[in-house]
Amino acid sequence: QLQASGGGLVQAGDSLRLSCAASGRTFNGYAAGWFRQVPGKEREFVAAISWGIWYAESVKGRFTISRDNAKNTIYLQMNNLKPEDTANYYCAAALSSYAVKEYDYKYWGQGTQVTVSS
């Protein structure tokens, strides 16, 4: 089970940190990632972490994904937020060590809403 938290309403240029805590399984050795979705659009990849780290081009240099194995938690530090970052953010866990596509992921959290006002 994955529990995402940390979303909220912020202004453009602000920062937020999302957290995703796993229970019943560990992230160790498997890819974990963040996706986001706007109503009416497909869910899109944001970032993933495993033996490497991968980002969508739209968030490179602004978002940082990290992992705390002791707490079995992954994070998404989001800086310099823009209105186009507004979305429901989902964390996910894969059964492989490389996963950057939605279909690679088996376990999903419930989503946390991020709203960025201009």
C-alpha positions in Angstrom: 0.0 0.0 0.0 1.3 3.5 -0.9 0.2 6.6 0.9 1.0 9.9 -0.8 0.8 13.2 1.0 2.1 16.8 0.9 0.0 18.4 -1.8 -1.6 21.8 -1.4 -2.3 25.2 -2.9 0.7 27.3 -3.5 1.7 30.3 -5.7 3.9 30.2 -8.7 7.5 30.1 -7.6 6.8 28.3 -4.3 8.0 24.9 -3.3 6.3 21.7 -2.1 7.6 18.3 -1.0 5.5 15.3 -1.6 6.0 12.1 0.3 5.0 8.5 -0.4 5.2 6.0 2.3 5.0 2.3 1.5 3.6 -0.4 3.8 3.6 -4.1 3.3 6.4 -3.9 0.8 9.8 -2.2 0.3 11.0 0.1 -2.4 14.5 -1.4 -2.1 15.7 -2.8 -5.4 12.6 -1.7 -7.3 11.8 1.5 -9.2 9.5 4.0 -7.5 8.1 7.0 -9.3 5.8 9.9 -9.5 3.2 10.6 -12.1 0.7 13.4 -12.4 -2.7 13.8 -14.1 -4.9 16.6 -15.0 -8.7 15.9 -15.5 -9.3 15.0 -19.1 -5.7 14.1 -19.9 -3.6 11.0 -19.6 -1.4 10.4 -16.6 2.1 11.6 -17.3 5.5 10.5 -16.0 7.3 13.0 -13.7 10.2 11.2 -12.1 11.5 7.8 -11.1 14.3 6.4 -8.9 16.0 3.1 -8.7 19.6 2.4 -9.6 19.4 5.7 -11.4 17.2 8.8 -11.5 15.0 9.9 -14.4 12.9 13.0 -14.9 10.5 14.3 -17.4 11.9 17.2 -19.4 9.3 19.6 -18.1 10.5 19.2 -14.5 14.3 18.8 -14.9 16.1 21.3 -12.8 13.1 22.1 -10.6 12.0 18.7 -9.2 14.1 16.3 -7.2 13.1 12.7 -6.4 14.7 11.0 -3.5 14.3 7.9 -1.3 14.8 7.1 2.4 15.1 3.3 2.6 15.0 3.3 6.4 11.6 5.0 6.3 10.5 3.1 3.2 9.5 6.5 1.7 10.1 8.4 -1.5 9.9 12.1 -1.9 9.4 14.6 -4.6 10.8 18.0 -3.9 9.2 20.5 -6.2 10.8 24.0 -6.5 9.9 27.0 -8.6 6.4 25.6 -9.2 4.5 26.8 -12.2 0.7 26.8 -12.9 1.2 24.1 -15.5 2.4 21.8 -12.6 -1.1 21.8 -11.3 -2.3 18.2 -11.2 -3.1 15.2 -9.0 0.2 13.6 -8.2 0.5 9.8 -7.8 3.3 7.7 -6.4 3.9 4.2 -7.7 6.1 1.2 -7.3 7.3 -1.2 -10.0 8.4 -4.8 -9.9 11.4 -4.0 -11.9 14.5 -1.8 -11.3 13.8 0.4 -14.4 10.4 1.9 -14.9 9.6 5.1 -16.7 6.3 4.2 -18.3 2.9 4.0 -16.6 2.5 0.3 -17.6 5.7 -0.6 -15.8 4.1 0.2 -12.4 2.0 -2.3 -10.5 1.2 -0.4 -7.2 -0.3 3.0 -7.0 -1.0 5.5 -4.3 -4.2 7.4 -4.0 -2.9 10.8 -5.3 -2.4 14.1 -3.8 -3.5 17.4 -5.4 -1.1 20.1 -6.2 -2.5 23.4 -7.3 -0.3 26.3 -8.4 -1.8 29.7 -8.8 -0.3 32.4 -11.0 
